Amino acid sequence: MLILACQALLALVLVTAVSLAAGAWLFEAFPLTLRRVERVGFCLLCGLGILSLSLFLVGQLIFTQASIIAIFVCWFLLGLKPIFRLVQNVLPLFREDPIPRIPGLIVLVVLSLVASAGLAEVTGDRGSDTVAYHLLGPKVWLRTGQIRPVLDSCLTAFPQTAETLFAALAAVGNQRAPGLSSALMMGLLLFVTWSLAKRCGLDTSRSWWAATIVVTMPAVIAGAQVGFVDVFYALYVLAALRVGLDAERPMQWAVFGLLSGLAMGTKYTGLTAFPLLIFCAALTEITNDRKISIELVKNMGIVVLVACAFAAPYYIRNWLILGCPIYPPPPGYTHFCSPKYLPANAIAEFHKYITKRGTGLGRGLLPFLLLPFNLTYHTANFHGAGGIGICPLALGSIGALASRRNRVAKVMAIFGLLLVLVWYITQQESRFLIHFYVLTAVFSVIGWEDLRSGHRMISRYLAATIVCVSVSYGLFMIVKGRKDEVRAVLSSRYAAERRRKEIPYIESFEFLNHETSVRKVLILDYSVPPYYLDKAYLMPVGRWGERTLPGSLDEMEALAHARELGISHVLDVDSEVSHFRVDSSVSGLTLIFQVRNQRVYQVE
Protein backbone atom coordinates (compact mmCIF):
# COMPACT_ATOMS: atom_id res chain seq x y z
CA MET A 1 0.00 0.00 0.00
CA LEU A 2 2.87 2.38 0.76
CA ILE A 3 4.25 1.94 -2.76
CA LEU A 4 0.83 2.60 -4.29
CA ALA A 5 0.41 5.71 -2.14
CA CYS A 6 3.83 7.05 -3.13
CA GLN A 7 3.14 6.46 -6.83
CA ALA A 8 -0.21 8.22 -6.56
CA LEU A 9 1.35 11.15 -4.67
CA LEU A 10 4.14 11.56 -7.22
CA ALA A 11 1.60 11.50 -10.05
CA LEU A 12 -0.46 14.20 -8.34
CA VAL A 13 2.63 16.35 -7.72
CA LEU A 14 3.60 15.98 -11.39
CA VAL A 15 0.15 16.95 -12.69
CA THR A 16 0.03 19.89 -10.26
CA ALA A 17 3.45 21.16 -11.39
CA VAL A 18 2.56 20.87 -15.09
CA SER A 19 -0.80 22.56 -14.51
CA LEU A 20 0.87 25.43 -12.69
CA ALA A 21 3.23 25.81 -15.63
CA ALA A 22 0.31 25.78 -18.07
CA GLY A 23 -1.50 28.48 -16.10
CA ALA A 24 1.48 30.61 -15.04
CA TRP A 25 1.21 32.66 -18.23
CA LEU A 26 -2.03 34.14 -16.88
CA PHE A 27 -0.47 35.57 -13.72
CA GLU A 28 -0.76 39.20 -14.87
CA ALA A 29 -4.19 38.69 -16.47
CA PHE A 30 -6.23 38.65 -13.27
CA PRO A 31 -7.94 41.71 -11.75
CA LEU A 32 -5.75 43.84 -9.51
CA THR A 33 -7.97 43.08 -6.50
CA LEU A 34 -6.54 39.55 -6.51
CA ARG A 35 -3.32 39.66 -4.57
CA ARG A 36 -0.30 37.80 -5.85
CA VAL A 37 -0.89 34.90 -3.46
CA GLU A 38 -4.43 34.50 -4.79
CA ARG A 39 -3.22 34.61 -8.38
CA VAL A 40 -1.03 31.58 -7.80
CA GLY A 41 -4.06 29.49 -6.85
CA PHE A 42 -6.09 30.82 -9.77
CA CYS A 43 -3.19 30.09 -12.15
CA LEU A 44 -3.18 26.49 -10.94
CA LEU A 45 -6.93 26.22 -11.38
CA CYS A 46 -6.79 27.61 -14.91
CA GLY A 47 -3.79 25.41 -15.69
CA LEU A 48 -5.63 22.25 -14.66
CA GLY A 49 -8.36 23.06 -17.17
CA ILE A 50 -5.95 24.04 -19.93
CA LEU A 51 -3.93 20.85 -19.44
CA SER A 52 -7.09 18.74 -19.43
CA LEU A 53 -8.40 20.34 -22.62
CA SER A 54 -5.11 19.81 -24.44
CA LEU A 55 -5.08 16.14 -23.37
CA PHE A 56 -8.69 15.78 -24.52
CA LEU A 57 -8.00 17.26 -27.96
CA VAL A 58 -4.90 15.14 -28.58
CA GLY A 59 -6.70 12.16 -27.07
CA GLN A 60 -9.22 12.16 -29.90
CA LEU A 61 -6.35 10.84 -32.03
CA ILE A 62 -4.05 9.13 -29.55
CA PHE A 63 -4.23 8.72 -25.79
CA THR A 64 -1.40 6.67 -24.36
CA GLN A 65 1.07 7.06 -21.54
CA ALA A 66 3.67 8.27 -24.04
CA SER A 67 1.38 10.94 -25.55
CA ILE A 68 0.34 12.12 -22.08
CA ILE A 69 3.95 12.49 -20.94
CA ALA A 70 4.80 14.30 -24.18
CA ILE A 71 2.06 16.86 -23.49
CA PHE A 72 3.32 17.23 -19.93
CA VAL A 73 6.82 17.95 -21.18
CA CYS A 74 5.60 20.51 -23.71
CA TRP A 75 3.57 22.45 -21.17
CA PHE A 76 6.32 22.32 -18.56
CA LEU A 77 8.94 23.63 -20.98
CA LEU A 78 6.61 26.37 -22.24
CA GLY A 79 5.84 27.45 -18.69
CA LEU A 80 9.27 27.00 -17.18
CA LYS A 81 10.23 30.67 -17.31
CA PRO A 82 6.92 32.14 -16.02
CA ILE A 83 6.60 29.53 -13.30
CA PHE A 84 10.16 30.24 -12.07
CA ARG A 85 9.38 33.96 -11.92
CA LEU A 86 6.05 33.23 -10.23
CA VAL A 87 7.56 31.07 -7.49
CA GLN A 88 10.50 33.42 -6.97
CA ASN A 89 8.30 36.51 -6.51
CA VAL A 90 5.35 35.01 -4.69
CA LEU A 91 6.73 32.40 -2.28
CA PRO A 92 7.71 34.95 0.40
CA LEU A 93 4.19 36.44 0.32
CA PHE A 94 2.60 33.32 1.81
CA ARG A 95 3.97 34.45 5.17
CA GLU A 96 1.83 37.61 5.06
CA ASP A 97 -1.42 35.76 5.86
CA PRO A 98 -0.66 33.00 8.36
CA ILE A 99 -3.45 30.48 8.79
CA PRO A 100 -5.13 30.66 12.23
CA ARG A 101 -4.45 27.61 14.35
CA ILE A 102 -7.94 26.27 15.04
CA PRO A 103 -9.37 26.65 11.50
CA GLY A 104 -6.07 25.48 10.06
CA LEU A 105 -6.07 22.35 12.20
CA ILE A 106 -9.67 21.50 11.27
CA VAL A 107 -8.95 22.01 7.58
CA LEU A 108 -5.81 19.88 7.83
CA VAL A 109 -7.68 17.05 9.56
CA VAL A 110 -10.48 16.92 6.98
CA LEU A 111 -8.15 17.22 3.98
CA SER A 112 -5.98 14.44 5.41
CA LEU A 113 -9.10 12.33 5.82
CA VAL A 114 -10.18 13.01 2.24
CA ALA A 115 -6.70 12.15 0.95
CA SER A 116 -6.50 8.95 3.01
CA ALA A 117 -9.96 7.81 1.94
CA GLY A 118 -9.07 8.60 -1.68
CA LEU A 119 -6.22 6.08 -1.55
CA ALA A 120 -8.60 3.19 -0.84
CA GLU A 121 -9.39 0.79 -3.66
CA VAL A 122 -12.56 1.70 -5.54
CA THR A 123 -15.44 -0.66 -4.76
CA GLY A 124 -19.17 -0.75 -5.46
CA ASP A 125 -21.62 -1.87 -8.11
CA ARG A 126 -23.07 0.00 -11.10
CA GLY A 127 -25.15 2.07 -8.72
CA SER A 128 -21.97 3.98 -7.91
CA ASP A 129 -21.34 6.88 -10.30
CA THR A 130 -17.61 6.40 -9.78
CA VAL A 131 -17.76 2.81 -11.01
CA ALA A 132 -20.49 3.31 -13.62
CA TYR A 133 -18.85 6.11 -15.60
CA HIS A 134 -16.51 8.59 -13.85
CA LEU A 135 -13.59 6.14 -13.73
CA LEU A 136 -14.84 3.63 -16.31
CA GLY A 137 -14.25 6.08 -19.15
CA PRO A 138 -10.62 6.89 -18.22
CA LYS A 139 -9.78 3.20 -17.79
CA VAL A 140 -11.22 2.28 -21.19
CA TRP A 141 -9.52 5.27 -22.88
CA LEU A 142 -6.10 4.18 -21.68
CA ARG A 143 -6.76 0.62 -22.82
CA THR A 144 -8.00 1.59 -26.31
CA GLY A 145 -5.59 4.51 -26.81
CA GLN A 146 -8.34 7.04 -27.64
CA ILE A 147 -10.80 9.22 -25.76
CA ARG A 148 -14.20 8.04 -26.87
CA PRO A 149 -17.54 7.67 -25.08
CA VAL A 150 -18.05 4.13 -23.78
CA LEU A 151 -21.15 3.17 -25.75
CA ASP A 152 -22.65 0.87 -23.12
CA SER A 153 -22.51 3.70 -20.56
CA CYS A 154 -24.00 6.83 -22.10
CA LEU A 155 -23.01 8.92 -19.07
CA THR A 156 -19.34 8.66 -20.14
CA ALA A 157 -20.28 11.25 -22.79
CA PHE A 158 -20.64 13.91 -20.11
CA PRO A 159 -18.15 16.85 -20.34
CA GLN A 160 -14.80 15.42 -19.33
CA THR A 161 -12.46 18.07 -17.92
CA ALA A 162 -12.11 16.17 -14.64
CA GLU A 163 -12.21 12.66 -16.12
CA THR A 164 -9.39 13.48 -18.54
CA LEU A 165 -7.24 14.50 -15.58
CA PHE A 166 -8.22 11.27 -13.81
CA ALA A 167 -6.98 9.32 -16.83
CA ALA A 168 -3.69 11.25 -16.90
CA LEU A 169 -3.16 10.64 -13.18
CA ALA A 170 -3.80 6.92 -13.63
CA ALA A 171 -1.45 6.80 -16.62
CA VAL A 172 1.55 8.36 -14.86
CA GLY A 173 0.69 6.93 -11.43
CA ASN A 174 -1.86 4.23 -10.72
CA GLN A 175 -5.59 3.73 -10.16
CA ARG A 176 -5.34 5.30 -6.68
CA ALA A 177 -4.12 8.66 -7.99
CA PRO A 178 -7.56 9.96 -9.13
CA GLY A 179 -8.89 9.38 -5.63
CA LEU A 180 -5.98 11.23 -4.05
CA SER A 181 -6.67 14.22 -6.32
CA SER A 182 -9.92 14.78 -4.39
CA ALA A 183 -7.84 16.38 -1.63
CA LEU A 184 -6.28 18.81 -4.11
CA MET A 185 -9.68 19.79 -5.51
CA MET A 186 -11.07 20.24 -2.01
CA GLY A 187 -8.07 22.35 -1.03
CA LEU A 188 -8.58 24.59 -4.05
CA LEU A 189 -12.26 24.98 -3.18
CA LEU A 190 -11.28 26.20 0.28
CA PHE A 191 -8.77 28.57 -1.30
CA VAL A 192 -11.48 30.10 -3.52
CA THR A 193 -13.79 30.31 -0.48
CA TRP A 194 -11.07 32.23 1.37
CA SER A 195 -10.63 34.54 -1.62
CA LEU A 196 -14.36 35.30 -1.86
CA ALA A 197 -14.55 35.94 1.88
CA LYS A 198 -11.60 38.34 1.68
CA ARG A 199 -13.29 40.16 -1.20
CA CYS A 200 -16.37 40.66 0.98
CA GLY A 201 -14.21 42.47 3.52
CA LEU A 202 -13.52 39.72 6.07
CA ASP A 203 -10.06 39.56 7.62
CA THR A 204 -7.75 36.56 7.19
CA SER A 205 -8.93 34.78 10.33
CA ARG A 206 -12.64 35.08 9.51
CA SER A 207 -12.00 34.12 5.90
CA TRP A 208 -10.42 30.88 7.07
CA TRP A 209 -13.41 30.26 9.31
CA ALA A 210 -15.58 30.45 6.18
CA ALA A 211 -13.36 27.79 4.63
CA THR A 212 -13.66 25.74 7.84
CA ILE A 213 -17.45 25.83 7.69
CA VAL A 214 -17.29 24.64 4.06
CA VAL A 215 -14.87 21.80 4.76
CA THR A 216 -17.08 20.52 7.58
CA MET A 217 -20.20 20.34 5.42
CA PRO A 218 -20.78 16.62 4.75
CA ALA A 219 -22.77 17.46 1.60
CA VAL A 220 -19.70 19.26 0.21
CA ILE A 221 -17.35 16.41 1.11
CA ALA A 222 -19.80 14.04 -0.64
CA GLY A 223 -18.96 15.90 -3.85
CA ALA A 224 -15.27 15.17 -3.26
CA GLN A 225 -15.68 11.39 -3.26
CA VAL A 226 -13.34 9.39 -5.46
CA GLY A 227 -14.13 10.14 -9.08
CA PHE A 228 -16.82 12.73 -8.39
CA VAL A 229 -16.54 16.06 -10.23
CA ASP A 230 -18.95 18.27 -8.27
CA VAL A 231 -16.26 20.06 -6.24
CA PHE A 232 -14.20 20.60 -9.40
CA TYR A 233 -17.24 22.09 -11.15
CA ALA A 234 -18.09 24.34 -8.19
CA LEU A 235 -14.47 25.53 -8.22
CA TYR A 236 -14.71 26.88 -11.75
CA VAL A 237 -18.10 28.54 -11.19
CA LEU A 238 -16.91 30.30 -8.03
CA ALA A 239 -13.54 31.24 -9.53
CA ALA A 240 -15.34 32.74 -12.53
CA LEU A 241 -17.58 34.70 -10.15
CA ARG A 242 -14.54 35.97 -8.23
CA VAL A 243 -12.85 37.21 -11.41
CA GLY A 244 -16.09 38.61 -12.83
CA LEU A 245 -16.64 40.74 -9.74
CA ASP A 246 -13.61 42.92 -10.59
CA ALA A 247 -12.83 42.37 -14.28
CA GLU A 248 -12.14 45.59 -16.20
CA ARG A 249 -9.64 45.03 -18.99
CA PRO A 250 -10.33 42.71 -21.99
CA MET A 251 -7.74 40.18 -20.81
CA GLN A 252 -9.44 39.95 -17.43
CA TRP A 253 -12.78 39.34 -19.12
CA ALA A 254 -11.11 36.66 -21.23
CA VAL A 255 -9.99 34.87 -18.05
CA PHE A 256 -13.55 35.15 -16.76
CA GLY A 257 -14.69 33.48 -19.99
CA LEU A 258 -12.00 30.81 -19.70
CA LEU A 259 -13.15 29.80 -16.21
CA SER A 260 -16.79 29.84 -17.31
CA GLY A 261 -15.96 27.66 -20.30
CA LEU A 262 -14.13 25.17 -18.11
CA ALA A 263 -17.22 24.98 -15.88
CA MET A 264 -19.30 24.06 -18.94
CA GLY A 265 -16.61 21.55 -19.86
CA THR A 266 -16.89 19.86 -16.46
CA LYS A 267 -20.66 19.41 -15.99
CA TYR A 268 -23.73 20.07 -18.12
CA THR A 269 -25.05 22.24 -15.28
CA GLY A 270 -22.40 24.75 -16.34
CA LEU A 271 -24.72 25.61 -19.25
CA THR A 272 -27.26 26.99 -16.76
CA ALA A 273 -24.66 28.66 -14.55
CA PHE A 274 -22.98 30.53 -17.44
CA PRO A 275 -25.81 33.02 -18.18
CA LEU A 276 -26.14 33.66 -14.44
CA LEU A 277 -22.41 34.46 -14.27
CA ILE A 278 -22.70 36.87 -17.20
CA PHE A 279 -25.74 38.54 -15.65
CA CYS A 280 -24.03 39.03 -12.29
CA ALA A 281 -20.81 40.29 -13.89
CA ALA A 282 -22.81 42.84 -15.90
CA LEU A 283 -24.77 43.75 -12.77
CA THR A 284 -21.49 44.39 -10.95
CA GLU A 285 -20.45 46.78 -13.71
CA ILE A 286 -23.75 48.63 -13.48
CA THR A 287 -23.69 48.87 -9.67
CA ASN A 288 -20.18 50.31 -9.92
CA ASP A 289 -21.80 53.41 -11.50
CA ARG A 290 -20.83 52.30 -14.98
CA LYS A 291 -23.66 52.67 -17.46
CA ILE A 292 -24.47 50.07 -20.07
CA SER A 293 -22.25 50.95 -23.02
CA ILE A 294 -20.67 49.53 -26.12
CA GLU A 295 -17.61 48.72 -24.00
CA LEU A 296 -19.66 46.50 -21.68
CA VAL A 297 -21.28 44.74 -24.63
CA LYS A 298 -17.83 44.23 -26.14
CA ASN A 299 -16.50 42.74 -22.91
CA MET A 300 -19.45 40.36 -22.63
CA GLY A 301 -18.78 39.33 -26.22
CA ILE A 302 -15.20 38.45 -25.27
CA VAL A 303 -16.52 36.36 -22.38
CA VAL A 304 -18.93 34.42 -24.59
CA LEU A 305 -16.37 33.77 -27.32
CA VAL A 306 -13.66 32.55 -24.94
CA ALA A 307 -16.09 30.46 -22.89
CA CYS A 308 -17.51 28.77 -25.99
CA ALA A 309 -14.01 28.13 -27.35
CA PHE A 310 -13.01 26.21 -24.21
CA ALA A 311 -16.31 24.35 -23.80
CA ALA A 312 -17.12 23.60 -27.45
CA PRO A 313 -14.73 20.64 -28.03
CA TYR A 314 -16.67 18.40 -25.65
CA TYR A 315 -20.02 19.22 -27.24
CA ILE A 316 -18.78 19.12 -30.84
CA ARG A 317 -17.22 15.68 -30.22
CA ASN A 318 -20.55 14.39 -28.93
CA TRP A 319 -22.41 15.90 -31.88
CA LEU A 320 -20.11 14.26 -34.43
CA ILE A 321 -19.91 10.84 -32.79
CA LEU A 322 -23.20 10.51 -30.90
CA GLY A 323 -25.55 12.77 -32.87
CA CYS A 324 -26.27 15.15 -29.95
CA PRO A 325 -24.06 17.83 -28.36
CA ILE A 326 -25.74 17.09 -25.01
CA TYR A 327 -25.74 13.33 -24.60
CA PRO A 328 -27.81 11.67 -23.27
CA PRO A 329 -30.32 14.34 -24.33
CA PRO A 330 -32.37 15.99 -21.57
CA PRO A 331 -36.20 16.05 -21.71
CA GLY A 332 -37.47 17.92 -24.77
CA TYR A 333 -34.06 18.06 -26.47
CA THR A 334 -34.57 14.96 -28.66
CA HIS A 335 -36.69 17.08 -31.01
CA PHE A 336 -33.54 18.98 -32.02
CA CYS A 337 -31.07 16.11 -32.52
CA SER A 338 -30.87 12.42 -33.41
CA PRO A 339 -29.08 10.52 -30.62
CA LYS A 340 -27.24 7.41 -31.72
CA TYR A 341 -27.04 4.19 -29.68
CA LEU A 342 -30.01 5.28 -27.54
CA PRO A 343 -33.43 3.91 -28.61
CA ALA A 344 -36.53 5.89 -27.71
CA ASN A 345 -37.37 3.55 -24.82
CA ALA A 346 -33.85 3.98 -23.39
CA ILE A 347 -34.18 7.79 -23.47
CA ALA A 348 -37.59 7.55 -21.81
CA GLU A 349 -36.18 5.30 -19.08
CA PHE A 350 -33.32 7.72 -18.42
CA HIS A 351 -35.68 10.70 -18.29
CA LYS A 352 -37.91 8.85 -15.85
CA TYR A 353 -34.92 8.20 -13.60
CA ILE A 354 -33.57 11.76 -13.53
CA THR A 355 -37.06 13.21 -13.04
CA LYS A 356 -37.71 10.94 -10.08
CA ARG A 357 -34.26 11.49 -8.56
CA GLY A 358 -34.41 15.26 -8.97
CA THR A 359 -37.86 15.79 -7.46
CA GLY A 360 -36.57 16.59 -3.98
CA LEU A 361 -39.47 17.85 -1.87
CA GLY A 362 -41.61 19.20 -4.70
CA ARG A 363 -41.74 22.10 -7.12
CA GLY A 364 -44.32 24.41 -5.53
CA LEU A 365 -43.91 27.80 -3.88
CA LEU A 366 -44.20 26.51 -0.33
CA PRO A 367 -41.42 23.87 -0.69
CA PHE A 368 -39.22 26.59 -2.21
CA LEU A 369 -39.80 28.88 0.76
CA LEU A 370 -39.01 25.98 3.09
CA LEU A 371 -35.71 25.19 1.35
CA PRO A 372 -33.51 26.83 4.02
CA PHE A 373 -35.04 24.56 6.64
CA ASN A 374 -35.15 21.43 4.48
CA LEU A 375 -31.61 21.79 3.17
CA THR A 376 -30.48 21.99 6.79
CA TYR A 377 -32.52 19.22 8.40
CA HIS A 378 -33.74 17.05 5.50
CA THR A 379 -30.78 16.98 3.12
CA ALA A 380 -31.26 13.23 2.55
CA ASN A 381 -34.31 14.10 0.44
CA PHE A 382 -31.86 15.75 -1.96
CA HIS A 383 -29.30 12.90 -1.77
CA GLY A 384 -27.25 15.17 0.50
CA ALA A 385 -25.23 12.58 2.43
CA GLY A 386 -25.16 14.31 5.79
CA GLY A 387 -26.34 17.89 5.48
CA ILE A 388 -24.67 21.28 5.58
CA GLY A 389 -24.79 22.17 9.27
CA ILE A 390 -26.80 24.92 10.94
CA CYS A 391 -24.57 27.91 10.20
CA PRO A 392 -26.26 28.87 6.88
CA LEU A 393 -29.75 28.74 8.39
CA ALA A 394 -28.86 30.43 11.69
CA LEU A 395 -26.29 33.00 10.55
CA GLY A 396 -26.47 33.27 6.77
CA SER A 397 -29.54 35.50 6.63
CA ILE A 398 -28.03 37.76 9.32
CA GLY A 399 -24.87 38.06 7.22
CA ALA A 400 -26.82 38.86 4.06
CA LEU A 401 -28.73 41.60 5.90
CA ALA A 402 -25.57 42.98 7.52
CA SER A 403 -23.79 43.24 4.15
CA ARG A 404 -26.67 44.91 2.29
CA ARG A 405 -24.51 47.98 1.64
CA ASN A 406 -21.62 45.91 0.31
CA ARG A 407 -21.91 45.85 -3.49
CA VAL A 408 -19.84 42.72 -3.90
CA ALA A 409 -21.79 40.85 -1.24
CA LYS A 410 -25.10 41.89 -2.83
CA VAL A 411 -24.06 40.50 -6.21
CA MET A 412 -22.92 37.28 -4.55
CA ALA A 413 -26.26 36.99 -2.76
CA ILE A 414 -28.17 37.52 -6.01
CA PHE A 415 -26.00 34.93 -7.76
CA GLY A 416 -26.63 32.42 -4.97
CA LEU A 417 -30.38 33.00 -5.14
CA LEU A 418 -30.40 32.50 -8.91
CA LEU A 419 -28.36 29.29 -8.54
CA VAL A 420 -30.90 27.88 -6.09
CA LEU A 421 -33.82 28.87 -8.31
CA VAL A 422 -32.36 27.14 -11.38
CA TRP A 423 -31.42 24.11 -9.29
CA TYR A 424 -34.93 23.98 -7.83
CA ILE A 425 -36.66 23.79 -11.22
CA THR A 426 -34.17 21.35 -12.76
CA GLN A 427 -32.33 18.66 -10.76
CA GLN A 428 -32.69 18.84 -6.98
CA GLU A 429 -29.60 16.99 -5.83
CA SER A 430 -27.70 18.42 -2.89
CA ARG A 431 -24.16 18.07 -4.25
CA PHE A 432 -25.19 20.12 -7.30
CA LEU A 433 -25.41 23.10 -4.90
CA ILE A 434 -21.85 23.05 -3.57
CA HIS A 435 -21.09 26.48 -5.04
CA PHE A 436 -24.15 27.85 -3.24
CA TYR A 437 -23.09 26.24 0.05
CA VAL A 438 -19.77 28.05 -0.23
CA LEU A 439 -21.56 31.37 -0.57
CA THR A 440 -23.75 30.59 2.45
CA ALA A 441 -20.61 29.85 4.48
CA VAL A 442 -19.20 33.27 3.61
CA PHE A 443 -22.43 34.99 4.65
CA SER A 444 -22.55 32.86 7.81
CA VAL A 445 -19.20 34.26 8.91
CA ILE A 446 -20.33 37.79 8.04
CA GLY A 447 -23.36 37.17 10.27
CA TRP A 448 -21.14 35.77 12.99
CA GLU A 449 -18.92 38.85 12.80
CA ASP A 450 -21.96 41.12 12.94
CA LEU A 451 -23.22 39.46 16.13
CA ARG A 452 -19.73 39.39 17.58
CA SER A 453 -19.32 43.12 17.08
CA GLY A 454 -22.57 43.84 18.90
CA HIS A 455 -22.82 44.97 22.49
CA ARG A 456 -24.85 42.05 23.81
CA MET A 457 -22.68 39.30 25.32
CA ILE A 458 -25.35 36.64 24.80
CA SER A 459 -25.32 37.25 21.03
CA ARG A 460 -21.58 36.68 20.87
CA TYR A 461 -21.76 33.41 22.81
CA LEU A 462 -24.78 32.23 20.84
CA ALA A 463 -23.05 32.83 17.50
CA ALA A 464 -19.87 31.08 18.65
CA THR A 465 -21.95 28.15 19.93
CA ILE A 466 -23.74 27.83 16.57
CA VAL A 467 -20.43 27.68 14.71
CA CYS A 468 -18.99 25.19 17.20
CA VAL A 469 -22.03 22.88 16.98
CA SER A 470 -22.15 23.08 13.19
CA VAL A 471 -18.44 22.34 12.76
CA SER A 472 -18.50 19.54 15.35
CA TYR A 473 -21.52 17.93 13.72
CA GLY A 474 -19.83 18.09 10.33
CA LEU A 475 -16.60 16.56 11.62
CA PHE A 476 -18.51 13.71 13.26
CA MET A 477 -20.49 12.91 10.10
CA ILE A 478 -17.45 13.15 7.82
CA VAL A 479 -15.29 10.89 10.01
CA LYS A 480 -18.16 8.43 10.33
CA GLY A 481 -18.73 8.41 6.58
CA ARG A 482 -15.06 7.90 5.64
CA LYS A 483 -13.95 5.44 8.32
CA ASP A 484 -14.33 2.36 6.09
CA GLU A 485 -12.10 3.79 3.35
CA VAL A 486 -9.45 4.92 5.83
CA ARG A 487 -9.53 1.54 7.56
CA ALA A 488 -9.08 -0.17 4.18
CA VAL A 489 -5.98 1.94 3.57
CA LEU A 490 -4.48 1.12 6.96
CA SER A 491 -5.39 -2.59 7.05
CA SER A 492 -4.66 -4.88 4.11
CA ARG A 493 -6.79 -7.59 5.71
CA TYR A 494 -9.80 -5.32 5.98
CA ALA A 495 -9.19 -4.06 2.42
CA ALA A 496 -9.35 -7.66 1.15
CA GLU A 497 -12.58 -8.29 3.07
CA ARG A 498 -14.09 -5.07 1.76
CA ARG A 499 -13.07 -5.96 -1.77
CA ARG A 500 -14.76 -9.37 -1.55
CA LYS A 501 -17.88 -7.89 -0.03
CA GLU A 502 -18.41 -4.79 -2.15
CA ILE A 503 -17.20 -5.73 -5.65
CA PRO A 504 -19.86 -7.83 -7.41
CA TYR A 505 -18.70 -10.90 -9.34
CA ILE A 506 -15.18 -10.39 -8.04
CA GLU A 507 -14.26 -14.05 -8.56
CA SER A 508 -14.99 -13.86 -12.29
CA PHE A 509 -13.10 -10.60 -12.67
CA GLU A 510 -10.03 -12.07 -10.98
CA PHE A 511 -10.19 -15.16 -13.18
CA LEU A 512 -10.59 -13.19 -16.42
CA ASN A 513 -7.93 -10.61 -15.51
CA HIS A 514 -5.33 -13.33 -14.84
CA GLU A 515 -6.27 -15.67 -17.68
CA THR A 516 -3.80 -15.07 -20.51
CA SER A 517 -6.06 -16.48 -23.23
CA VAL A 518 -8.71 -13.77 -22.66
CA ARG A 519 -8.82 -11.31 -25.55
CA LYS A 520 -12.33 -9.90 -25.46
CA VAL A 521 -15.18 -10.68 -23.06
CA LEU A 522 -18.87 -10.67 -23.95
CA ILE A 523 -20.91 -9.48 -20.93
CA LEU A 524 -24.52 -10.69 -21.05
CA ASP A 525 -25.93 -8.72 -18.08
CA TYR A 526 -25.79 -4.94 -17.71
CA SER A 527 -25.62 -5.22 -13.91
CA VAL A 528 -22.00 -6.35 -14.31
CA PRO A 529 -19.68 -3.35 -13.71
CA PRO A 530 -16.98 -3.59 -16.42
CA TYR A 531 -14.76 -1.12 -14.57
CA TYR A 532 -13.20 -4.06 -12.71
CA LEU A 533 -12.34 -5.90 -15.93
CA ASP A 534 -8.82 -5.22 -17.21
CA LYS A 535 -9.46 -6.81 -20.62
CA ALA A 536 -11.39 -5.57 -23.64
CA TYR A 537 -15.09 -6.29 -23.42
CA LEU A 538 -18.39 -5.96 -25.28
CA MET A 539 -21.71 -5.20 -23.61
CA PRO A 540 -24.43 -5.16 -26.31
CA VAL A 541 -27.11 -3.59 -24.06
CA GLY A 542 -26.20 -1.00 -21.43
CA ARG A 543 -27.73 0.08 -18.15
CA TRP A 544 -30.21 2.48 -19.76
CA GLY A 545 -30.87 0.32 -22.80
CA GLU A 546 -27.97 1.63 -24.91
CA ARG A 547 -27.40 -0.48 -28.03
CA THR A 548 -23.72 -0.67 -28.87
CA LEU A 549 -23.71 -2.90 -31.99
CA PRO A 550 -24.78 -2.16 -35.58
CA GLY A 551 -28.33 -3.35 -36.11
CA SER A 552 -29.00 -2.96 -32.36
CA LEU A 553 -28.18 -6.60 -31.64
CA ASP A 554 -29.11 -7.79 -28.16
CA GLU A 555 -27.03 -10.07 -25.92
CA MET A 556 -28.13 -13.41 -27.37
CA GLU A 557 -27.81 -12.19 -30.97
CA ALA A 558 -24.28 -11.01 -30.14
CA LEU A 559 -23.57 -14.41 -28.61
CA ALA A 560 -24.59 -16.06 -31.86
CA HIS A 561 -21.99 -13.94 -33.69
CA ALA A 562 -19.31 -14.24 -31.02
CA ARG A 563 -16.53 -15.35 -33.36
CA GLU A 564 -17.17 -12.59 -35.88
CA LEU A 565 -17.08 -10.06 -33.05
CA GLY A 566 -13.71 -11.32 -31.81
CA ILE A 567 -15.12 -12.68 -28.54
CA SER A 568 -12.87 -15.15 -26.72
CA HIS A 569 -14.84 -15.51 -23.46
CA VAL A 570 -18.40 -14.99 -22.23
CA LEU A 571 -19.36 -13.82 -18.73
CA ASP A 572 -22.82 -15.00 -17.67
CA VAL A 573 -24.34 -14.15 -14.28
CA ASP A 574 -27.48 -14.80 -12.31
CA SER A 575 -28.64 -11.41 -11.00
CA GLU A 576 -31.69 -9.34 -10.15
CA VAL A 577 -31.74 -8.25 -13.79
CA SER A 578 -31.79 -11.72 -15.35
CA HIS A 579 -31.03 -15.36 -14.69
CA PHE A 580 -28.27 -17.24 -16.50
CA ARG A 581 -28.68 -16.64 -20.23
CA VAL A 582 -26.55 -19.50 -21.57
CA ASP A 583 -28.11 -22.97 -21.51
CA SER A 584 -27.49 -26.33 -23.15
CA SER A 585 -29.03 -25.17 -26.41
CA VAL A 586 -26.13 -22.76 -27.03
CA SER A 587 -23.31 -24.49 -28.87
CA GLY A 588 -19.67 -23.51 -29.36
CA LEU A 589 -19.06 -22.66 -25.70
CA THR A 590 -17.06 -24.47 -23.02
CA LEU A 591 -17.68 -23.77 -19.34
CA ILE A 592 -14.26 -23.12 -17.78
CA PHE A 593 -15.12 -21.31 -14.55
CA GLN A 594 -18.13 -21.40 -12.22
CA VAL A 595 -18.80 -20.08 -8.73
CA ARG A 596 -22.06 -19.18 -7.04
CA ASN A 597 -23.97 -16.91 -9.46
CA GLN A 598 -21.19 -16.60 -12.05
CA ARG A 599 -20.12 -18.58 -15.08
CA VAL A 600 -17.34 -17.99 -17.59
CA TYR A 601 -17.37 -19.70 -20.97
CA GLN A 602 -14.63 -19.96 -23.58
CA VAL A 603 -15.62 -19.58 -27.22
CA GLU A 604 -14.48 -22.66 -29.16
Buried (B, 14 or more C-beta within 10 A) or exposed (E): BEEBBEBBBBBBEBBBBBBBBBBBBBBEBBBEBBBBBBBBBBBBBBBBBBBBBBBBBBBBEEBBEEBBBEBBEBBBEBBEEBBEEBEEEBEEEEEEBEBBEEBBEBBEBBBEBBBBBBBBBBBBBBEBBBBBBBBBBBBBBBBEBBBBBBBBBBBBBBBBBBBBBBBBBBBBBBBBBBBBBBBBBBBBBBBBBBBBBBBBBBEBBBBBBBBBBBBBBBBBBBBBBBBBBBBBBBBBBBBBBBBBBBBBEBBBBBBBBBBBBBBBBBBBBBBBBBEBBBBBBBBBBEEEEEEEEEEBEEBBEBBBEBBBBBBBBBBEBBBEBBBBBBBBBBEEBBEEBEBEBBBEEBBBBBBEEBEEEBEBBBEEEEBBEBBBEBBBEBBEBBBBBBBBBBBBBBBBBBBBEBBEEBBBBBBBBBBBBBBBEBBBEBBBBBBBBBBBBBBBBBBBBBBBBBBBEEEEEEBBEEBEEBBEBBBEBBBEBBEEBBEBBBBBBEEEEBBEEBBEEBBBBBBBBBBBEEBEEBEBBBBBBBBBBBBBBBBBBBBBBBBBBBBBBEEBBEBEEBBBEBEEBEBBBBBBBBBEEBEBBBEEEBEEBEEEBEEEBBBBBBBE
